[in-house]
Amino acid sequence: MEESISTSTKPEKLYRYFPLDPCNEKFIKRIFDILGKNRLYAPSPREFNDPFDCIVKLEEPNQAKREEGIQGRVNDQAGVLSFSENNDNILMWAHYANKHYGVCLEFAFNRWGNMPVHWDKVDYMMERPLLTLLSEEQNAAGTLQKIAFTKHKDWEYEKEWRIICSFKDPSDRYLEFPEKNVLTGIIFGLKTSPDDRQRIRAAFESSNFNPNFYEAIENKTRFEVEIIPLN
């Protein structure tokens, strides 16, 4: 699939929040996948927490069986990689970084280069995107493009950008990024444990990556976090 250039102005940096849960090794594995394999996990829409997100709806009435079939192809063959424009949103830290125990990764958006993916900014509105019978005849990733960039207005605080990926093997949902200097920073949350900080920092510092390290701290007078550099 050819890269489709967004008409939106792409920010210099984008952020991806990661949970760290000692009881769930899959999250730890995904962090260290970045180190060893230069790749990020792109989940299927069936893994999303919003039941309205990336759901196939056709304009034509009484098409439940066809909608179900299209949705199955999208879920199996396509994935969505999500980023945020913000690194200091307390809801994002709570929802996507395991209640502030996780981390936030900083990526240089302009260093991704030409990749065979579609990426764009999410629009937030009340109307659901609808497909025509004609438009749903394309491949799963193409179909997903038409529905993945619209979410309910309640999600507007996320300020989300998305990459749409297509996978031949549904069990291998990873997108490789082209250069190690794409990952430019790691931010530890308010509650990231000392052990997790030490393990992650040591692993990245001994790798070919050279990210800057930061931490989130409480603002003493407002319901905010501030991001400060670590020595």
C-alpha positions as CSV (number, residue, x, y, z in Angstrom):
1,M,0.0,0.0,0.0
2,E,1.5,3.4,-1.0
3,E,2.1,5.9,1.7
4,S,-0.7,8.5,1.9
5,I,0.4,11.9,3.1
6,S,-1.8,13.6,5.6
7,T,-3.2,17.1,4.8
8,S,-2.8,17.8,8.5
9,T,0.4,19.6,9.7
10,K,2.5,16.8,11.3
11,P,4.1,17.7,14.6
12,E,7.8,17.4,15.2
13,K,7.4,14.9,18.0
14,L,4.7,12.3,18.8
15,Y,4.3,10.2,22.0
16,R,3.2,6.7,22.7
17,Y,2.2,5.7,26.2
18,F,3.1,2.3,27.5
19,P,1.9,0.4,30.6
20,L,4.3,-1.4,32.8
21,D,2.7,-4.2,34.8
22,P,4.9,-6.7,36.6
23,C,2.0,-9.2,36.4
24,N,1.7,-8.9,32.6
25,E,5.0,-9.7,30.8
26,K,3.5,-8.9,27.4
27,F,3.9,-5.2,28.1
28,I,7.5,-5.6,29.3
29,K,8.2,-7.6,26.1
30,R,6.9,-4.9,23.9
31,I,9.2,-2.3,25.4
32,F,12.2,-4.6,24.8
33,D,11.0,-5.5,21.3
34,I,11.9,-1.9,20.5
35,L,15.5,-2.5,21.6
36,G,16.1,-5.7,19.8
37,K,14.0,-5.5,16.8
38,N,13.2,-1.8,16.0
39,R,9.5,-2.4,16.0
40,L,6.2,-1.4,17.6
41,Y,3.1,-3.6,18.2
42,A,0.1,-2.5,16.1
43,P,-3.1,-4.0,17.7
44,S,-6.2,-5.2,15.8
45,P,-9.3,-3.0,16.3
46,R,-10.8,-6.0,18.3
47,E,-8.3,-5.1,21.0
48,F,-9.5,-1.5,21.5
49,N,-11.2,-0.3,24.6
50,D,-13.8,1.8,22.7
51,P,-16.6,-0.4,21.2
52,F,-17.4,2.3,18.6
53,D,-13.8,2.6,17.4
54,C,-13.0,1.2,13.8
55,I,-16.4,-0.5,13.6
56,V,-17.7,-1.2,10.1
57,K,-21.1,0.4,9.3
58,L,-22.5,0.5,5.8
59,E,-24.8,3.2,4.5
60,E,-27.1,0.6,3.0
61,P,-29.7,-0.8,5.5
62,N,-30.0,-4.5,6.5
63,Q,-26.4,-5.4,5.8
64,A,-25.5,-7.0,9.2
65,K,-23.9,-10.1,7.7
66,R,-21.8,-8.2,5.2
67,E,-20.7,-5.7,7.9
68,E,-19.6,-8.7,10.0
69,G,-17.6,-10.2,7.2
70,I,-15.8,-6.9,6.4
71,Q,-15.1,-6.3,10.1
72,G,-13.6,-9.8,10.4
73,R,-11.2,-9.0,7.5
74,V,-10.2,-5.7,9.0
75,N,-9.6,-7.2,12.5
76,D,-7.5,-10.0,11.1
77,Q,-5.5,-8.2,8.4
78,A,-5.1,-4.6,9.6
79,G,-3.7,-2.9,12.7
80,V,-3.6,0.6,14.2
81,L,-0.6,2.2,15.8
82,S,-1.6,5.2,17.9
83,F,0.3,8.3,19.1
84,S,-0.5,11.5,20.9
85,E,0.6,15.1,20.4
86,N,0.9,15.4,24.2
87,N,3.2,13.9,26.7
88,D,1.7,15.5,29.8
89,N,-2.0,14.6,29.8
90,I,-2.9,13.1,33.2
91,L,-5.7,11.1,31.6
92,M,-3.4,9.5,29.0
93,W,-1.0,8.6,31.8
94,A,-3.8,7.1,33.8
95,H,-5.5,5.2,31.0
96,Y,-2.6,4.0,28.8
97,A,0.4,4.0,31.2
98,N,-1.0,1.8,33.9
99,K,-2.1,4.6,36.3
100,H,1.2,6.5,35.9
101,Y,3.3,3.4,36.6
102,G,4.3,3.1,33.0
103,V,6.3,5.2,30.5
104,C,5.8,7.5,27.6
105,L,8.0,7.1,24.5
106,E,8.9,10.1,22.4
107,F,9.4,9.7,18.6
108,A,10.7,12.1,16.0
109,F,7.8,12.1,13.6
110,N,9.8,13.5,10.7
111,R,12.4,10.7,10.8
112,W,10.1,7.9,9.9
113,G,10.8,8.4,6.2
114,N,8.8,6.9,3.4
115,M,7.0,3.8,4.8
116,P,4.3,1.7,3.1
117,V,1.6,2.9,5.5
118,H,-1.1,5.5,5.9
119,W,-1.0,8.0,8.7
120,D,-3.1,10.9,9.7
121,K,-4.7,12.9,12.5
122,V,-7.9,11.6,14.2
123,D,-11.0,13.8,13.8
124,Y,-13.5,14.0,16.7
125,M,-17.2,14.3,16.0
126,M,-20.6,12.8,16.8
127,E,-21.4,11.3,13.4
128,R,-20.1,7.8,12.7
129,P,-18.3,7.2,9.4
130,L,-20.2,5.0,7.0
131,L,-19.0,2.9,4.1
132,T,-20.7,2.3,0.8
133,L,-20.9,-1.1,-0.7
134,L,-18.5,0.1,-3.4
135,S,-15.8,1.3,-0.9
136,E,-15.8,-1.8,1.2
137,E,-14.6,-3.9,-1.8
138,Q,-11.0,-2.8,-1.3
139,N,-8.5,-4.5,0.9
140,A,-8.8,-4.5,4.7
141,A,-6.2,-1.8,5.3
142,G,-7.9,0.4,2.8
143,T,-11.3,-0.1,4.4
144,L,-9.8,0.7,7.8
145,Q,-8.5,4.0,6.5
146,K,-12.0,5.1,5.9
147,I,-13.2,4.5,9.5
148,A,-10.0,4.8,11.7
149,F,-9.6,8.5,11.6
150,T,-13.0,9.4,13.2
151,K,-13.7,9.0,16.9
152,H,-16.4,10.3,19.3
153,K,-15.7,13.8,20.6
154,D,-15.3,12.5,24.1
155,W,-11.9,11.2,23.0
156,E,-10.7,14.6,21.9
157,Y,-8.3,15.0,24.8
158,E,-6.1,12.3,23.3
159,K,-5.0,14.4,20.3
160,E,-4.3,11.2,18.5
161,W,-2.4,10.4,15.3
162,R,-2.7,7.0,13.8
163,I,-0.7,4.7,11.5
164,I,-2.7,2.1,9.6
165,C,-0.8,-1.2,8.9
166,S,-1.5,-4.2,6.8
167,F,-0.4,-7.7,7.9
168,K,-0.2,-10.9,5.9
169,D,0.3,-12.9,9.1
170,P,-2.3,-11.8,11.8
171,S,0.0,-13.3,14.5
172,D,2.8,-10.9,13.7
173,R,1.4,-7.5,14.3
174,Y,4.6,-5.4,14.4
175,L,5.6,-2.4,12.4
176,E,9.4,-1.9,12.0
177,F,10.6,1.7,12.1
178,P,13.4,2.6,9.9
179,E,16.1,4.3,12.1
180,K,17.1,3.9,15.7
181,N,17.2,7.7,16.1
182,V,13.4,7.8,15.6
183,L,13.1,7.1,19.3
184,T,14.3,10.3,20.9
185,G,13.1,10.2,24.5
186,I,11.7,8.1,27.3
187,I,9.6,9.7,30.0
188,F,9.0,7.9,33.4
189,G,5.6,8.3,35.0
190,L,4.8,9.7,38.4
191,K,4.8,6.1,39.8
192,T,7.2,4.3,37.6
193,S,9.1,2.0,40.1
194,P,12.8,2.5,40.7
195,D,13.4,-1.1,39.5
196,D,11.6,-0.4,36.2
197,R,13.4,2.9,35.8
198,Q,16.8,1.3,36.3
199,R,16.1,-1.8,34.1
200,I,14.8,0.3,31.2
201,R,17.4,3.0,31.4
202,A,20.2,0.4,31.6
203,A,18.8,-1.5,28.7
204,F,18.5,1.5,26.4
205,E,21.8,3.0,27.4
206,S,23.6,-0.3,26.5
207,S,21.8,-0.5,23.1
208,N,22.3,1.4,19.9
209,F,19.6,3.8,20.9
210,N,20.5,7.1,22.4
211,P,17.3,8.6,23.8
212,N,17.0,11.4,26.3
213,F,15.5,10.5,29.7
214,Y,12.8,12.5,31.4
215,E,10.4,12.1,34.3
216,A,6.9,13.4,35.0
217,I,6.5,15.3,38.3
218,E,3.5,16.8,40.1
219,N,2.6,20.4,39.7
220,K,2.2,21.6,43.3
221,T,-0.7,24.0,42.6
222,R,-2.5,22.6,39.6
223,F,-3.9,19.2,38.5
224,E,-1.0,18.8,36.0
225,V,2.2,17.0,35.5
226,E,5.4,18.6,34.3
227,I,8.0,16.8,32.2
228,I,11.6,17.5,33.3
229,P,14.9,16.0,32.0
230,L,16.9,13.5,34.0
231,N,20.7,13.6,34.3
